[in-house]
Amino acid sequence: VDSFILIAYLIKTQLKKTKMRVSNPIIYCSLLTYYYSAASCCHAIGLRGTEEIMSSSPNNKTKTFDSSSVATKEIIYDVVILGAGWAGLGAANKLLLNNTTNFKVLEAQNYVGGRSKTFYDWGEHIPVELGSAWIQGTKNNPIQALVDTYHVNYGSDPGSEVFYDPTGHRLTDDVKNQIETTYGVDDEPTESDDTFIDYVDKKLEQMPKTTDVDLQTVSNEYVKAKHMNSTEKEQFSFFLMNSIAGCDAADINKLSLRWFDSGPSFGGGDHYLAVPGGGYSALVHKYAESILPYIQLETVVTQVDYSTTPVQVHYVTSDGKESIVLAKKVIVTLPLGVLKAGAVEFIPAFSKAGTKGQKKQAAIDQLGMGVQNKIVLYWKDMQPSDVFWPKDRQWIGHITDSKLQGNMTLWYSAYSMNGNIPILVGWLQGELAERMESLTDEQITRDAVDALRELFGDVPDPSHSIITRWKSEKFAQGSYSFPKIGSNEFSRADLAAPLYEKLFFAGEATSEYYGMTHGALMSGFDAACSILKYSGISDC
C-alpha cells in the first residue's frame, strides 16, 4: 500500500511540473525487487514505478522522469553526517576506525572545519585564525593529541596581561593583580571571601535550585553592596565584560547566573595555533585527509524527513540541483545558531516528535548562541623597534566605558610566539559584536586604530586588516553556544539525545565542553559510538 501511495504522490508532483497527462497509469510493483526493509522497498519501488508511468505517457516520448534527481535508488547509506566541522569529522573518523565505510558527509561550505577557519592570504607563514585559535587545556585534550600526531606548530601561551586606565596610563602589575584579586575573576584562590565570585556562590546557595537570574542583575546588586565609586565601577565592568562575558561570547544580561562558567576544563595551559607552521585549518586538513572521499562540499541540507525509513535528507548543490540521499541513521552536527533559525526543516518538527523531541526543541530555545568577532590588524613593513605595544604581553586591556560604541577594549598579541610578526587582534562579543557587523570594514578598522591611539598615541595605519562577522555567516549564525538565562543542567544532554534511533546529534552545543573545539570533536565521537552500539558493531 505504501508503495502505491508514494507512487501517486510522485506522479502528482511530476505532472504538475510537466503538465502531462497519463494515459495508462497501471503498473505492477513487486515487493521483492529491492532490499533492506519493507519501507525502503516500497520507497524504491515507488520511484521505479513512477519512472515507468512517466515514460509510458504519450506526451512524454522524449522526456522521462529522472529519479536520480530525487534519490539514489540503489544506495541507502548506513550513516549520513550533516556538517564537516570538528563534530562531523570526529564522527566520520570514528566510523572509519570501526570499519564502517558506507557513510556520507554533507557540508554546506566549500571547505572543511566549520568554525575553525584559518586565513592564509597574508602568507603561508602568517596564519590568522578567524574562528577557533587556542587549544584550551592541553592535558589529555584530543585536539592536542592530533596536533602532536600531525606535527602542527603552536605557541605556548603564557597569557600575560597589561592594563591601562581610562586616561591611557599603564597600570603596574601590582595594581592589576590587586584588581583581579578584588573581583575574583582570575579563578585563583584568595584569602578574602568577599570577591564577586564569592558573592555569586552565596547568592546561588540562597536561591531555590529551580530558579535562575541573569548575571547582570546580580552584578548590579554587588556594585551597590560594595558602594563602588566610578573608578571601581569601570574596573568591575571591564572584568565582567572580558573575563566572563568574553568567554561566553554574550552580554551578561543574557547569561545564566546558575550555569555560566559551568563547563569542565583540561589542565596543562593553553596553546595558540596562529603561528608559522600552525593554524587550525592545517590541522583540520590533515585530520580530514582519510575521509575526504566521503565528503560532499557545497551541499546545503534543506530538509530531514525522519518519519520515513530510511531517513530522507533533502539538499541543494552549488549548481542549484535538488536531490535526496537516503540513510538508516543521520548525525546532525549543525551549529546551534542554524538550529535556532530553523534553516533546516525536520519532519516531524521536534515539537511534535514526542517527549524527547519536545525536550530537544526546548533545549534549542533555552541555550543561547553567542557572537564574538575579531578585528585583525597587520603592519607588514613594521620593524621590531617600531612595535608600539608591549612585546612580552599577550592581552592588552583598556579599562574604560565598555558601552562605548566601536571602542575595542581588549587586544591580543602573539608577537612573542609568532616569530615577531606585528599583528594585533581586537575582540568584541555580544551586542557590540553584532552591531559591528553592520559597519563597513573601513569603519571598523578606523574605530580600531582610534582605540589603539587612545592608548599608544601616534599609531600608524595598518597595511592589512580582516574582520569577522560570525552572526552573518549563513551556515553558523553565531560563534558558539552559551548558557542563557532559562537553560538548565539537562539542556545540553537533551540537545544531544537521539531521536527514534534515527537522528543523532553532535556539536559543541551538545557537549559539556561547550564553546571548545575538543567539545565538538568529542561529541562527534560520542554520536558515532552510539550508532555503532545500536548497530551491534562496536562498543567503542
C-alpha positions in Angstrom: 0.0 0.0 0.0 2.8 2.4 0.9 4.4 2.0 -2.5 1.2 3.0 -4.3 0.7 6.0 -2.0 4.2 7.1 -2.8 3.8 6.5 -6.5 0.6 8.6 -6.5 2.3 11.4 -4.7 5.3 11.4 -7.0 3.1 11.2 -10.1 1.1 14.2 -8.9 4.2 16.2 -8.3 5.8 15.4 -11.6 2.6 16.1 -13.6 2.4 19.5 -12.0 5.9 20.2 -13.2 5.5 18.9 -16.7 1.7 19.4 -17.3 1.5 15.9 -18.7 -1.5 13.6 -18.8 -1.0 9.9 -18.1 -3.0 7.5 -20.5 -2.2 4.3 -18.7 -1.4 4.7 -15.0 -1.4 1.0 -14.3 1.9 -0.6 -13.3 2.9 -3.6 -11.4 5.2 -3.5 -8.4 6.9 -6.3 -6.7 7.9 -6.0 -3.1 10.8 -8.4 -3.8 12.6 -6.1 -6.2 14.7 -4.2 -3.7 16.3 -4.8 -0.3 16.9 -3.6 3.3 13.4 -3.2 4.7 9.8 -3.2 3.7 9.6 0.5 3.9 12.7 1.1 1.9 11.5 -1.5 -0.6 8.2 0.5 -1.0 10.2 3.7 -1.5 12.5 2.3 -4.1 9.7 0.6 -6.0 7.7 3.8 -5.8 10.4 5.6 -7.6 10.8 2.9 -10.2 7.0 2.8 -10.8 6.8 6.5 -11.3 9.6 6.4 -13.8 7.7 3.7 -15.8 4.5 5.6 -15.7 6.1 8.9 -16.9 7.9 7.1 -19.7 4.7 5.5 -20.8 2.8 8.8 -21.2 2.1 9.7 -24.9 3.1 13.3 -24.2 6.5 12.2 -22.8 8.1 10.4 -25.7 11.4 12.3 -25.4 11.5 13.1 -21.7 11.5 10.6 -18.9 11.3 11.2 -15.2 14.9 11.2 -13.7 14.5 9.5 -10.4 18.2 10.2 -9.6 17.3 13.8 -9.0 15.1 12.7 -6.2 17.1 9.9 -4.6 19.9 7.5 -5.3 17.7 4.4 -5.9 20.2 1.7 -5.0 22.2 3.4 -2.3 21.0 3.6 1.3 23.8 4.8 3.5 24.3 3.4 6.9 25.0 6.9 8.1 24.8 10.4 6.7 26.6 13.2 8.6 25.4 16.8 8.3 28.4 19.1 8.6 32.2 18.7 8.3 33.2 20.7 11.3 35.0 19.1 14.2 32.0 17.2 15.3 31.2 15.8 11.8 34.9 14.9 11.1 35.2 13.3 14.5 32.1 11.2 13.8 33.3 10.2 10.4 36.8 9.2 11.6 35.3 7.1 14.4 33.1 5.3 11.9 36.1 4.6 9.7 38.2 3.4 12.6 35.4 0.8 13.2 35.4 -0.4 9.6 32.1 1.4 8.8 32.6 2.8 5.3 29.0 3.1 4.0 28.6 6.7 5.0 28.5 10.2 3.5 29.2 13.7 4.9 27.3 16.7 3.5 28.9 20.1 4.1 27.4 23.4 3.1 30.6 25.3 2.8 33.4 24.9 0.2 35.8 23.9 3.0 36.0 21.6 6.0 36.5 22.7 9.5 33.3 24.8 10.2 34.1 27.5 12.7 37.8 26.5 12.7 38.9 28.6 9.7 42.4 30.0 9.1 43.2 32.9 6.8 46.5 32.5 4.9 46.2 35.3 2.3 48.9 37.3 4.0 51.4 34.5 3.5 51.6 30.8 4.5 53.9 31.8 7.4 51.2 34.2 8.7 48.2 32.2 9.7 45.3 34.3 11.0 42.6 32.4 12.9 39.1 33.7 12.1 37.4 31.3 14.4 38.9 29.0 17.0 42.5 29.8 17.8 43.5 28.0 21.0 43.8 24.5 22.4 42.4 25.3 25.8 43.7 22.9 28.4 46.3 20.6 26.8 46.4 17.7 29.3 44.5 14.7 27.8 43.0 17.0 25.2 42.2 15.1 22.0 42.9 18.2 19.9 46.4 18.5 21.4 46.9 14.8 20.6 46.1 15.5 17.0 48.4 18.4 16.9 51.2 16.2 18.2 50.4 13.4 15.8 50.3 15.7 12.7 53.2 17.9 13.9 51.3 21.2 13.6 53.1 24.1 15.2 51.8 26.1 18.1 52.9 28.6 20.7 52.7 28.0 24.4 50.5 30.9 25.5 51.6 32.4 28.9 48.5 34.6 28.9 50.3 37.5 30.4 48.4 40.8 30.6 48.9 44.5 30.7 46.1 47.0 31.5 45.6 50.7 31.1 43.4 53.1 33.0 40.7 55.3 31.2 43.3 58.0 30.7 45.7 55.6 28.9 48.2 55.2 31.7 49.6 51.8 32.2 48.8 50.1 35.5 51.6 48.4 37.4 51.4 44.7 37.7 50.8 45.0 41.4 47.7 47.2 40.8 46.5 44.9 38.0 46.8 41.9 40.2 45.1 43.6 43.1 42.1 44.4 40.8 41.8 40.8 39.7 42.0 39.5 43.2 39.4 42.0 44.4 36.8 40.8 41.9 37.9 37.2 42.0 37.7 36.9 38.2 41.1 35.2 37.7 40.0 31.9 39.2 42.8 32.0 41.7 42.0 31.2 45.4 42.1 34.2 47.7 42.2 34.8 51.4 39.2 37.0 51.1 35.7 35.6 50.9 34.3 38.9 49.6 35.0 38.8 45.9 32.3 38.9 43.2 32.6 35.1 42.6 32.1 34.6 46.4 29.1 36.8 46.2 27.7 34.7 43.3 28.3 31.5 45.2 26.4 32.8 48.2 23.6 34.0 46.0 23.2 30.6 44.5 23.1 29.0 47.9 20.2 31.2 48.9 18.3 30.7 45.7 15.9 27.7 45.2 17.6 25.3 42.8 14.7 25.6 40.3 15.2 29.4 39.9 17.7 31.4 38.0 18.6 35.0 37.3 20.8 36.8 34.8 24.3 37.8 35.7 23.7 41.5 35.1 21.1 41.6 37.9 23.4 40.1 40.5 26.4 42.2 39.4 24.3 45.4 39.9 23.5 44.1 43.4 27.2 43.6 44.0 28.0 47.2 42.9 25.5 48.6 45.4 26.6 46.2 48.2 30.3 47.3 47.7 29.4 51.0 47.4 31.7 51.3 44.3 32.9 54.6 43.1 33.2 55.5 39.4 36.7 54.0 39.0 35.8 50.8 40.7 32.7 50.5 38.5 34.8 50.9 35.4 37.2 48.2 36.6 34.4 45.9 37.5 32.6 46.4 34.2 35.8 45.7 32.3 36.5 42.4 34.0 32.9 41.3 33.8 32.9 42.0 30.0 36.2 40.5 29.2 36.8 37.8 31.8 33.3 36.4 32.0 31.1 37.7 29.1 34.1 37.4 26.7 34.5 33.7 27.5 30.8 33.0 26.7 30.6 35.4 23.7 27.5 37.0 25.2 26.4 40.0 27.3 26.0 39.4 31.0 22.3 40.3 30.9 21.7 37.1 28.9 24.0 34.8 30.9 22.5 32.4 33.4 23.9 33.0 37.0 23.5 29.3 37.8 25.2 27.9 34.7 27.7 30.4 33.4 31.3 29.1 33.6 29.8 25.6 34.4 31.8 23.5 31.9 34.8 21.4 32.9 38.3 22.0 31.6 41.5 20.2 31.0 44.6 21.2 32.8 48.0 21.9 31.2 47.8 25.5 30.0 46.8 26.8 26.6 48.4 26.5 23.1 47.9 29.1 20.4 47.8 27.9 16.8 48.1 31.1 14.7 51.9 30.8 14.4 54.2 29.9 11.4 53.7 26.3 10.5 50.4 26.2 12.5 46.8 27.1 12.0 43.6 25.3 12.8 42.9 24.7 9.1 46.2 23.0 8.7 45.2 20.6 11.5 41.7 20.1 10.1 43.0 19.3 6.6 45.4 16.6 7.9 42.7 15.1 10.2 40.2 15.0 7.3 42.6 13.5 4.8 41.4 9.9 5.2 37.7 10.9 4.9 37.8 13.3 2.0 36.4 10.8 -0.4 33.2 10.6 1.8 32.7 14.4 2.0 30.5 16.3 -0.4 31.1 20.1 -0.2 28.8 23.0 -1.2 25.8 20.9 -0.3 23.1 22.7 1.6 20.7 20.5 3.5 17.2 21.9 3.5 15.1 19.1 5.0 15.5 15.9 7.0 12.4 13.7 6.9 12.8 11.0 9.6 9.2 10.0 9.5 10.2 7.5 6.8 12.5 4.5 6.8 15.1 5.1 5.6 15.5 8.8 6.5 15.3 11.2 3.6 17.8 14.0 3.6 17.0 16.7 1.0 19.7 19.0 -0.2 20.7 21.5 -2.8 24.1 21.5 -4.5 26.0 24.6 -5.7 24.6 24.3 -9.2 21.0 24.5 -7.8 20.2 20.8 -8.2 17.8 19.5 -5.6 18.4 15.9 -4.5 17.7 13.4 -1.8 20.0 11.0 0.0 18.7 8.0 2.0 20.2 6.9 5.3 19.5 4.5 8.1 21.0 6.9 10.6 21.7 10.6 10.4 24.2 12.6 12.6 23.2 16.2 12.9 26.2 18.5 13.7 24.6 21.7 12.6 25.6 24.8 14.7 23.1 25.8 17.4 22.5 29.1 15.5 21.4 27.2 12.4 19.0 25.0 14.5 17.6 28.1 16.3 17.0 29.8 12.9 15.1 26.8 11.6 17.2 26.8 8.5 16.7 23.1 8.1 13.2 21.6 8.2 12.8 18.5 10.3 9.8 16.2 9.7 8.2 15.8 12.1 9.2 19.0 13.8 10.9 18.3 17.1 8.0 19.9 19.0 5.8 17.1 17.5 8.2 14.3 18.0 7.2 13.0 21.4 8.7 13.8 24.7 12.4 13.6 23.6 11.6 15.8 20.6 9.9 18.4 22.8 12.9 18.4 25.2 15.2 18.8 22.2 13.3 21.8 20.9 13.2 23.3 24.5 17.0 22.9 24.7 17.4 24.7 21.3 15.3 27.5 22.7 16.9 27.6 26.2 20.6 27.7 25.1 22.0 30.9 23.6 24.2 31.3 20.5 26.9 33.8 21.3 28.7 36.2 18.9 32.4 37.0 19.2 34.1 38.9 16.4 37.7 39.7 15.7 39.4 42.8 14.2 42.8 41.6 12.9 45.3 44.4 12.1 48.7 43.7 10.4 51.6 46.1 9.9 53.5 44.4 7.1 56.7 46.5 7.0 56.9 47.4 10.7 60.3 47.0 12.2 60.7 45.5 15.7 61.9 48.8 17.0 58.6 50.4 15.8 56.3 48.0 17.6 54.2 50.2 19.8 52.7 47.8 22.2 54.4 45.7 25.0 56.0 42.8 23.1 56.1 40.5 26.0 52.4 40.6 26.9 49.6 38.8 25.1 46.5 40.5 26.5 46.2 44.3 26.3 43.2 45.8 28.1 41.9 49.3 28.3 39.7 49.8 31.4 37.1 52.3 30.1 33.4 52.6 29.4 32.6 49.2 27.9 29.4 50.5 26.3 31.2 53.0 24.1 30.3 52.0 20.6 33.1 50.9 18.3 35.7 51.1 21.1 37.8 47.9 21.3 38.9 47.5 24.9 40.7 44.2 24.6 43.5 43.2 22.3 45.6 40.0 21.8 49.2 39.9 20.6 51.1 36.7 19.7 54.2 38.7 18.9 56.4 36.7 21.4 55.1 33.4 19.9 54.7 34.0 16.1 58.3 35.0 15.1 57.8 38.7 15.8 55.0 39.3 13.3 53.3 42.6 14.1 49.7 41.6 14.4 47.1 42.7 16.9 43.6 41.1 17.3 40.8 43.1 18.8 37.9 41.4 20.4 34.2 42.2 20.7 31.3 40.0 21.9 27.6 40.1 22.4 25.6 43.2 21.3 28.7 45.2 20.4 29.9 42.4 18.1 26.5 42.1 16.4 26.3 45.9 16.0 29.7 45.9 14.4 28.6 43.6 11.6 26.5 46.3 10.1 29.5 48.6 9.6 32.0 48.6 6.7 35.5 47.1 7.1 36.8 50.7 6.7 34.7 52.0 9.5 35.6 49.1 11.8 39.3 49.4 11.0 39.2 53.2 11.7 37.5 52.7 15.0 40.0 50.0 16.0 43.0 52.2 15.2 41.4 55.2 17.0 41.0 52.9 20.1 44.7 52.0 19.9 45.7 55.7 19.6 43.9 56.3 22.9 46.5 54.0 24.5 49.6 54.5 22.4 49.4 57.9 20.8 50.6 58.2 17.1 49.7 54.7 15.8 50.3 54.2 12.1 47.5 52.8 9.9 47.8 49.0 9.4 48.8 47.7 6.0 46.2 45.0 6.2 43.1 44.1 8.1 40.4 41.5 8.2 37.2 41.5 10.2 35.0 38.5 11.1 31.2 38.6 11.1 30.1 35.3 12.6 26.5 36.3 13.2 26.1 37.0 9.5 27.7 33.7 8.5 24.7 31.8 7.0 25.9 28.4 8.0 27.0 29.3 11.5 24.7 32.2 12.7 27.0 32.9 15.6 30.3 31.9 17.2 29.4 29.3 19.8 26.8 28.4 22.4 26.4 29.9 25.9 24.2 29.1 29.0 21.4 31.6 28.5 19.1 32.6 31.3 16.4 29.9 31.4 18.7 27.0 30.5 19.2 24.1 32.9 21.5 21.3 33.8 19.8 19.0 31.2 19.7 21.4 28.2 22.8 20.1 26.5 22.1 16.4 27.2 18.6 16.9 25.8 20.1 18.5 22.7 22.4 15.6 22.3 19.8 12.8 22.8 19.0 10.6 19.8 15.5 10.6 18.3 13.9 7.2 17.4 17.3 5.6 16.9 17.4 7.5 13.6 18.7 11.0 14.4 21.8 11.5 16.4 23.2 14.9 17.4 26.7 16.3 18.0 28.5 19.7 18.1 29.9 21.9 20.7 26.4 23.0 21.9 25.7 19.3 22.9 28.9 19.0 24.9 29.7 19.8 28.5 32.9 21.3 27.0 30.7 23.8 25.1 32.4 26.5 23.1 35.5 24.4 22.6 36.9 22.5 19.6 37.6 19.5 21.7 34.0 19.5 22.9 32.8 19.4 19.3 35.2 16.6 18.4 34.4 14.5 21.4 30.6 14.9 20.8 31.2 13.6 17.3 33.0 10.5 18.7 30.0 10.0 21.1 27.4 10.2 18.3 29.2 7.7 16.1 29.7 5.4 19.1 26.0 5.5 19.8 25.3 4.4 16.3 27.9 1.6 16.4 26.5 0.4 19.7 22.9 0.5 18.4 24.0 -1.5 15.3 25.9 -4.0 17.3 29.2 -3.2 15.5 31.3 -1.9 18.4 31.2 -0.8 22.0 33.8 1.9 21.2 
